[in-house]
Amino acid sequence: PAGEDSMRSPAMAYVATFAALVAAVLLRWLLHPVLGDSLALVTLFGVVALAVWLSGVYLAVAVALLGYLACAYLFIEPHAYLGLGEVRNVVGMLAYMFTCAVIIVLGEAMRRAQQQSEERRETLRVTLASMGDAIITTDAQGRVVWLNAVAETLTGWKQSEVRGLPLEKVFQIVNEETRKPVDNPALQALETGVIMGLANHTILISKDGSERPIDDSAAPIINKHGKCTGAVLIFRDVTERRQAERTLQLSEERFRSLVNAITSIVWTTDAQGAFVTQQPSWAAFTGQTWQEYKDFGWTNAIHPEDRETVIALWRQARQTKGRYRSYGRLWHARSKSYRHFEARGIAVLEADGTIREWVGKCLDVEYQFQAKQRIDRLVAELKEADQRKDEFLAMLGHELRNPLAPLQNFLEIMKQAHSSSQLIDQARGTM
């Protein structure tokens, strides 16, 4: 408290201590008609205790000595004289000093313990006040004792307003979907003596009626004797996290919809090429279960004749940390046959250049493969037909040359044999 802190300041402590010493001597003087010379130092012990509590050992020793001198001078025979020459007075002084020493030692120990307790309490207060989470502490009956600045912001209540109020009034929570009140975890912690947490989708209603989603936990405060003396409630505003979760959920839903709309297989593997998460599109195409295709079980869906080639290309891509591309035949569960596919992948690298994972797809190219086969057959057939055409034309040319040669010869004879009608008739007949 501020008043206690001001009393602990050196100047105020000295003034208060010496004022108490004067008051103790004056009180003993007022009691002198009743007490006489007995108990001459009785009023000083309280002042010594006060001095050690306020300022420590040195002031307490000074107060004990000054008090003894004053009271011995005024109230111990012979008056106006210390009388240390008498054994009775020396024994009384030693007994007084011993008692004061005990008071000083015990008082100093208590004062140091109090200071350490205050330091720990202040450290705890500063720590809790500086935390990013909201914190509320209660007593054993569930009444609010303290809350930090974050809790003030979230609940709308000030520290000066809440002390002694029931926690349910300051910390009002309902279910986000049903709008029904939710069991307060701090009160549950008080009842059960164990750490409790909120259910999901909990809404905090602040003093002004505004609402925000939160999550929290509460723990009982157990003293060294095992008794529950209160509870501490820690909660936080999760509006941003809830929005991020919803955004991520929408993104995942869009991604799943996109993957489902794509006829090809979309996959991810670890750096070595093993499936470490479930691949729905792979399972849908090949019919393999997660237990069958996880790790490197996916290679069993590749045609045995193509498997080694696909794996070899994969190893080569891992070594070069580049792109992966291969062709082969993959088992298709729906048609119960192998279908030709084209696999493509790319390595995702860490900052140091090592492979973190692979992402890629397998595209079903069975129809393209069959179309290519048909085109290849047609090209072969056309080449064969063209060759037969050439052979036919060559044979036709040969067969035509045989009759055309004599025709040409006889035409030349007829041209030159104008006067010989017999020769012309013979040539015509031959032609």
C-alpha positions as CSV (number, residue, x, y, z in Angstrom):
1,P,0.0,0.0,0.0
2,A,1.1,3.6,-0.6
3,G,0.8,4.5,3.1
4,E,3.0,1.7,4.1
5,D,5.6,2.5,1.4
6,S,5.7,6.1,2.6
7,M,6.3,4.9,6.2
8,R,9.1,2.7,4.9
9,S,11.0,5.7,3.5
10,P,14.1,6.5,5.6
11,A,13.1,10.0,6.8
12,M,9.6,9.0,7.8
13,A,10.8,5.8,9.5
14,Y,13.3,7.8,11.6
15,V,10.7,10.4,12.6
16,A,8.1,7.7,13.4
17,T,10.5,5.6,15.4
18,F,11.9,8.5,17.5
19,A,8.4,9.8,18.0
20,A,7.4,6.3,19.3
21,L,10.4,6.3,21.6
22,V,9.5,9.6,23.1
23,A,5.9,8.4,23.5
24,A,7.1,5.2,25.2
25,V,9.3,7.1,27.7
26,L,6.4,9.5,28.3
27,L,4.0,6.6,28.9
28,R,6.4,5.1,31.4
29,W,6.7,8.4,33.1
30,L,2.9,8.6,33.3
31,L,2.8,5.0,34.7
32,H,5.6,5.7,37.2
33,P,3.2,6.6,40.1
34,V,1.7,3.1,39.6
35,L,4.7,1.0,38.8
36,G,7.3,2.8,40.7
37,D,10.8,1.6,40.0
38,S,9.7,-1.9,38.8
39,L,9.4,-2.6,35.1
40,A,11.3,0.5,34.2
41,L,12.0,-0.6,30.6
42,V,8.7,-2.3,29.8
43,T,7.4,0.3,27.3
44,L,10.6,0.2,25.2
45,F,10.2,-3.3,23.8
46,G,7.4,-2.3,21.5
47,V,9.4,0.6,20.2
48,V,12.4,-1.6,19.4
49,A,10.1,-4.0,17.5
50,L,8.7,-1.0,15.6
51,A,12.2,0.3,14.8
52,V,13.4,-3.0,13.4
53,W,10.3,-3.4,11.3
54,L,10.5,0.1,9.8
55,S,14.2,0.5,9.3
56,G,16.2,-2.5,10.3
57,V,18.8,-3.5,12.8
58,Y,20.8,-0.3,13.1
59,L,18.0,2.0,14.0
60,A,16.5,-0.7,16.4
61,V,19.9,-0.9,18.2
62,A,20.0,2.9,18.5
63,V,16.5,3.0,19.8
64,A,17.2,0.2,22.3
65,L,20.3,2.1,23.7
66,L,18.7,5.5,23.8
67,G,15.6,4.1,25.4
68,Y,17.6,2.3,28.0
69,L,19.6,5.5,28.8
70,A,16.5,7.5,29.2
71,C,14.5,5.0,31.3
72,A,17.5,4.0,33.4
73,Y,18.2,7.7,34.1
74,L,14.6,8.5,35.0
75,F,13.1,5.3,36.5
76,I,16.0,3.1,37.9
77,E,17.5,3.7,41.3
78,P,19.5,5.8,41.9
79,H,17.6,8.4,39.8
80,A,19.4,10.8,37.6
81,Y,22.3,8.3,37.5
82,L,22.9,5.2,35.4
83,G,23.9,3.1,38.4
84,L,26.0,0.7,36.5
85,G,28.2,0.2,39.5
86,E,25.5,-2.0,41.0
87,V,25.2,-5.6,40.1
88,R,21.4,-5.5,40.0
89,N,21.5,-2.7,37.4
90,V,24.1,-4.5,35.2
91,V,22.1,-7.7,35.3
92,G,18.9,-5.8,34.4
93,M,20.7,-4.0,31.6
94,L,22.1,-7.3,30.2
95,A,18.6,-8.9,30.4
96,Y,17.1,-5.9,28.6
97,M,19.8,-6.1,25.9
98,F,19.3,-9.8,25.4
99,T,15.5,-9.3,25.1
100,C,16.1,-6.5,22.7
101,A,18.5,-8.6,20.7
102,V,15.9,-11.4,20.4
103,I,13.3,-8.9,19.3
104,I,15.7,-7.4,16.8
105,V,16.8,-10.7,15.3
106,L,13.2,-12.0,15.0
107,G,12.0,-8.6,13.8
108,E,14.7,-8.4,11.1
109,A,13.9,-11.9,10.0
110,M,10.2,-11.1,9.7
111,R,11.0,-7.8,7.9
112,R,13.2,-9.5,5.4
113,A,10.6,-12.2,4.9
114,Q,8.0,-9.5,4.4
115,Q,10.2,-7.7,1.9
116,Q,10.9,-10.9,-0.1
117,S,7.2,-11.7,-0.1
118,E,6.4,-8.2,-1.3
119,E,9.1,-8.5,-4.0
120,R,7.8,-11.8,-5.1
121,R,4.3,-10.5,-5.1
122,E,5.3,-7.4,-7.1
123,T,7.3,-9.5,-9.5
124,L,4.2,-11.8,-10.0
125,R,1.9,-8.8,-10.4
126,V,4.2,-7.2,-13.0
127,T,4.6,-10.5,-14.8
128,L,0.8,-11.1,-14.9
129,A,0.1,-7.5,-15.9
130,S,2.6,-7.7,-18.8
131,M,1.3,-11.0,-20.2
132,G,-0.6,-11.0,-23.5
133,D,-3.3,-13.2,-22.1
134,A,-6.1,-12.0,-19.9
135,I,-5.9,-13.1,-16.2
136,I,-8.4,-13.0,-13.4
137,T,-7.8,-14.4,-9.9
138,T,-10.5,-15.3,-7.4
139,D,-10.8,-16.2,-3.7
140,A,-12.0,-19.6,-2.5
141,Q,-15.6,-18.4,-2.8
142,G,-15.3,-17.5,-6.5
143,R,-15.2,-13.7,-5.9
144,V,-12.9,-11.6,-8.1
145,V,-9.7,-10.5,-6.4
146,W,-7.6,-9.1,-9.3
147,L,-7.5,-8.9,-13.1
148,N,-4.9,-7.5,-15.4
149,A,-5.2,-4.9,-18.1
150,V,-5.9,-7.4,-20.9
151,A,-8.8,-8.8,-18.8
152,E,-10.1,-5.3,-18.2
153,T,-10.1,-4.7,-22.0
154,L,-11.9,-8.0,-22.8
155,T,-14.4,-8.0,-20.0
156,G,-15.0,-4.2,-20.0
157,W,-14.6,-4.2,-16.2
158,K,-12.0,-2.2,-14.2
159,Q,-10.0,-3.5,-11.3
160,S,-11.6,-0.9,-9.0
161,E,-15.1,-2.2,-9.9
162,V,-14.7,-5.9,-9.7
163,R,-13.0,-6.6,-6.4
164,G,-15.4,-8.9,-4.4
165,L,-17.9,-9.4,-7.2
166,P,-18.9,-12.9,-8.2
167,L,-16.8,-14.2,-11.1
168,E,-20.0,-15.1,-13.1
169,K,-20.9,-11.4,-13.3
170,V,-17.5,-10.3,-14.6
171,F,-16.8,-13.3,-16.8
172,Q,-20.0,-14.1,-18.7
173,I,-19.6,-16.9,-21.2
174,V,-22.1,-18.7,-23.5
175,N,-22.0,-21.3,-26.2
176,E,-21.5,-19.8,-29.7
177,E,-24.1,-22.0,-31.3
178,T,-26.7,-22.6,-28.7
179,R,-26.3,-19.3,-26.8
180,K,-26.7,-21.3,-23.5
181,P,-24.5,-20.4,-20.5
182,V,-21.3,-22.4,-20.3
183,D,-19.9,-23.8,-17.0
184,N,-17.3,-21.4,-15.7
185,P,-13.9,-23.3,-15.7
186,A,-12.6,-21.3,-12.7
187,L,-15.5,-22.3,-10.5
188,Q,-15.1,-25.9,-11.7
189,A,-11.4,-25.7,-10.7
190,L,-12.4,-24.5,-7.3
191,E,-14.8,-27.4,-6.9
192,T,-12.6,-30.2,-8.3
193,G,-9.2,-28.9,-7.5
194,V,-7.9,-29.7,-11.0
195,I,-7.0,-27.7,-14.1
196,M,-10.1,-27.1,-16.3
197,G,-10.6,-25.7,-19.8
198,L,-13.3,-24.2,-21.9
199,A,-15.2,-26.2,-24.5
200,N,-14.8,-25.0,-28.1
201,H,-16.9,-22.3,-29.6
202,T,-17.3,-20.2,-26.4
203,I,-18.3,-16.6,-26.5
204,L,-17.3,-14.0,-23.9
205,I,-19.9,-11.2,-23.3
206,S,-18.3,-8.1,-22.1
207,K,-19.8,-5.4,-19.8
208,D,-21.0,-3.3,-22.8
209,G,-22.6,-6.4,-24.5
210,S,-20.0,-6.9,-27.2
211,E,-19.0,-10.5,-27.9
212,R,-15.8,-12.2,-28.9
213,P,-14.7,-15.9,-29.2
214,I,-12.2,-17.0,-26.5
215,D,-10.5,-20.0,-25.2
216,D,-9.1,-20.4,-21.7
217,S,-8.0,-22.6,-18.8
218,A,-8.4,-22.3,-15.1
219,A,-6.3,-23.8,-12.2
220,P,-6.9,-23.9,-8.5
221,I,-4.5,-21.9,-6.2
222,I,-3.3,-24.4,-3.6
223,N,-1.4,-23.3,-0.5
224,K,1.4,-25.2,1.1
225,H,-1.1,-27.0,3.4
226,G,-3.0,-28.3,0.4
227,K,-6.0,-26.1,0.9
228,C,-7.6,-24.4,-2.2
229,T,-7.5,-20.6,-1.5
230,G,-8.7,-19.4,-4.9
231,A,-8.4,-19.9,-8.7
232,V,-6.6,-18.3,-11.5
233,L,-8.4,-17.9,-14.9
234,I,-6.4,-17.3,-18.1
235,F,-8.2,-16.6,-21.4
236,R,-7.5,-14.9,-24.7
237,D,-9.3,-13.4,-27.6
238,V,-9.2,-15.9,-30.5
239,T,-11.1,-13.8,-33.1
240,E,-8.1,-13.6,-35.4
241,R,-7.3,-17.3,-35.0
242,R,-10.9,-18.2,-35.6
243,Q,-10.9,-16.2,-38.8
244,A,-7.7,-17.7,-39.9
245,E,-9.1,-21.2,-39.2
246,R,-12.2,-20.4,-41.3
247,T,-10.0,-19.0,-44.1
248,L,-7.9,-22.1,-44.0
249,Q,-10.9,-24.3,-43.9
250,L,-12.4,-22.6,-47.0
251,S,-9.0,-22.9,-48.8
252,E,-8.9,-26.6,-48.0
253,E,-12.5,-27.1,-49.2
254,R,-11.7,-25.3,-52.4
255,F,-8.5,-27.3,-52.9
256,R,-10.4,-30.6,-52.3
257,S,-13.0,-29.5,-54.7
258,L,-10.4,-28.6,-57.3
259,V,-8.6,-32.0,-56.8
260,N,-11.9,-33.9,-57.1
261,A,-12.7,-32.0,-60.3
262,I,-9.3,-32.9,-61.8
263,T,-9.2,-36.3,-63.5
264,S,-5.5,-36.6,-62.9
265,I,-3.9,-37.8,-59.7
266,V,-2.5,-35.0,-57.4
267,W,0.1,-36.2,-54.9
268,T,2.8,-35.1,-52.4
269,T,5.7,-37.1,-51.0
270,D,8.5,-36.6,-48.6
271,A,12.0,-35.8,-49.8
272,Q,12.7,-39.5,-50.4
273,G,9.5,-40.0,-52.4
274,A,7.4,-41.8,-49.8
275,F,3.7,-41.1,-49.2
276,V,3.5,-39.9,-45.6
277,T,0.0,-38.5,-45.9
278,Q,-3.1,-39.9,-47.4
279,Q,-3.6,-39.2,-51.2
280,P,-7.3,-39.5,-51.9
281,S,-7.0,-39.1,-55.7
282,W,-4.4,-41.9,-55.8
283,A,-6.6,-44.2,-53.8
284,A,-9.6,-43.4,-56.0
285,F,-7.7,-44.2,-59.2
286,T,-5.7,-47.3,-58.1
287,G,-8.1,-48.7,-55.5
288,Q,-5.2,-49.1,-53.1
289,T,-5.8,-48.6,-49.4
290,W,-3.7,-46.3,-47.2
291,Q,-1.9,-49.2,-45.7
292,E,-1.2,-50.5,-49.2
293,Y,0.2,-47.3,-50.8
294,K,1.8,-45.5,-47.9
295,D,5.6,-45.1,-47.8
296,F,6.7,-46.8,-51.1
297,G,3.8,-49.1,-51.5
298,W,2.5,-46.9,-54.3
299,T,5.1,-48.5,-56.6
300,N,3.2,-51.7,-56.5
301,A,0.4,-50.1,-58.6
302,I,2.8,-49.6,-61.5
303,H,3.1,-52.3,-64.2
304,P,6.0,-54.6,-63.4
305,E,7.5,-54.0,-66.8
306,D,7.6,-50.2,-66.2
307,R,8.3,-50.1,-62.5
308,E,12.1,-50.1,-62.6
309,T,12.2,-47.4,-65.3
310,V,9.8,-45.2,-63.2
311,I,11.9,-45.7,-60.0
312,A,15.1,-45.0,-61.9
313,L,13.8,-41.7,-63.3
314,W,12.6,-40.8,-59.8
315,R,16.1,-41.4,-58.3
316,Q,17.7,-39.4,-61.0
317,A,15.3,-36.4,-60.3
318,R,16.2,-36.7,-56.5
319,Q,19.9,-36.4,-57.3
320,T,19.5,-33.4,-59.6
321,K,16.8,-31.8,-57.4
322,G,15.0,-30.9,-60.5
323,R,11.8,-31.8,-62.2
324,Y,10.6,-35.4,-62.5
325,R,8.9,-36.8,-65.5
326,S,8.1,-40.4,-66.5
327,Y,5.7,-42.6,-68.5
328,G,4.3,-46.0,-67.7
329,R,1.2,-48.1,-67.0
330,L,-0.7,-47.7,-63.7
331,W,-3.4,-50.0,-62.4
332,H,-6.9,-48.6,-62.8
333,A,-9.3,-50.0,-60.3
334,R,-12.5,-49.1,-62.2
335,S,-11.6,-50.7,-65.4
336,K,-9.5,-53.4,-63.7
337,S,-6.7,-52.9,-66.1
338,Y,-3.5,-51.0,-66.5
339,R,-3.7,-47.6,-68.1
340,H,-0.9,-45.5,-69.5
341,F,-0.1,-42.4,-67.5
342,E,2.4,-39.5,-67.5
343,A,3.9,-38.5,-64.1
344,R,5.3,-35.1,-63.5
345,G,6.7,-33.7,-60.2
346,I,8.7,-30.8,-58.9
347,A,10.9,-30.6,-55.8
348,V,10.1,-28.1,-53.0
349,L,13.4,-26.9,-51.5
350,E,14.3,-25.6,-48.1
351,A,16.3,-22.4,-47.6
352,D,19.6,-24.4,-47.6
353,G,18.8,-26.1,-50.9
354,T,17.7,-29.5,-49.5
355,I,14.5,-31.1,-50.7
356,R,11.6,-30.7,-48.3
357,E,9.0,-32.5,-50.3
358,W,7.8,-33.3,-53.8
359,V,4.5,-32.3,-55.4
360,G,3.1,-33.5,-58.7
361,K,0.4,-35.2,-60.6
362,C,-0.2,-38.3,-62.7
363,L,-2.2,-37.7,-65.9
364,D,-4.1,-40.6,-67.5
365,V,-3.0,-40.6,-71.1
366,E,-4.6,-43.9,-72.1
367,Y,-6.8,-42.3,-74.8
368,Q,-3.9,-40.3,-76.2
369,F,-1.8,-43.5,-76.2
370,Q,-4.5,-45.5,-78.1
371,A,-5.0,-42.6,-80.5
372,K,-1.3,-42.5,-81.2
373,Q,-1.3,-46.3,-81.8
374,R,-4.1,-45.9,-84.3
375,I,-2.3,-43.1,-86.1
376,D,0.9,-45.2,-86.2
377,R,-1.1,-48.0,-87.7
378,L,-2.6,-45.7,-90.3
379,V,0.8,-44.3,-91.2
380,A,2.2,-47.8,-91.6
381,E,-0.8,-48.8,-93.8
382,L,-0.4,-45.7,-95.9
383,K,3.3,-46.4,-96.4
384,E,2.5,-50.0,-97.4
385,A,-0.2,-48.8,-99.8
386,D,2.2,-46.3,-101.3
387,Q,4.8,-49.0,-101.8
388,R,2.3,-51.3,-103.5
389,K,1.2,-48.4,-105.8
390,D,4.9,-47.9,-106.8
391,E,5.2,-51.6,-107.5
392,F,2.0,-51.6,-109.5
393,L,3.1,-48.6,-111.6
394,A,6.5,-50.2,-112.2
395,M,4.8,-53.4,-113.4
396,L,2.3,-51.5,-115.5
397,G,5.1,-49.5,-117.1
398,H,6.9,-52.7,-117.9
399,E,3.8,-54.4,-119.3
400,L,3.0,-51.3,-121.4
401,R,6.4,-51.0,-122.9
402,N,6.3,-54.6,-124.3
403,P,3.4,-53.8,-126.9
404,L,4.2,-50.2,-127.4
405,A,7.7,-51.0,-128.8
406,P,6.5,-53.0,-131.9
407,L,3.8,-50.5,-132.5
408,Q,6.3,-47.7,-132.6
409,N,8.5,-49.7,-134.9
410,F,5.7,-50.6,-137.4
411,L,4.6,-46.9,-137.4
412,E,8.1,-46.0,-138.6
413,I,7.9,-48.8,-141.3
414,M,4.6,-47.5,-142.5
415,K,5.9,-44.0,-142.7
416,Q,8.8,-45.0,-144.9
417,A,7.1,-47.7,-147.0
418,H,4.8,-45.5,-149.1
419,S,5.2,-47.5,-152.4
420,S,4.8,-51.0,-150.9
421,S,1.2,-51.6,-150.2
422,Q,1.9,-55.2,-149.3
423,L,4.4,-54.1,-146.6
424,I,1.9,-51.6,-145.3
425,D,-0.9,-54.2,-145.1
426,Q,1.4,-56.5,-143.3
427,A,2.4,-53.8,-140.8
428,R,-1.2,-52.9,-140.2
429,G,-2.2,-56.4,-139.6
430,T,0.6,-56.9,-137.1
431,M,-0.4,-53.7,-135.3
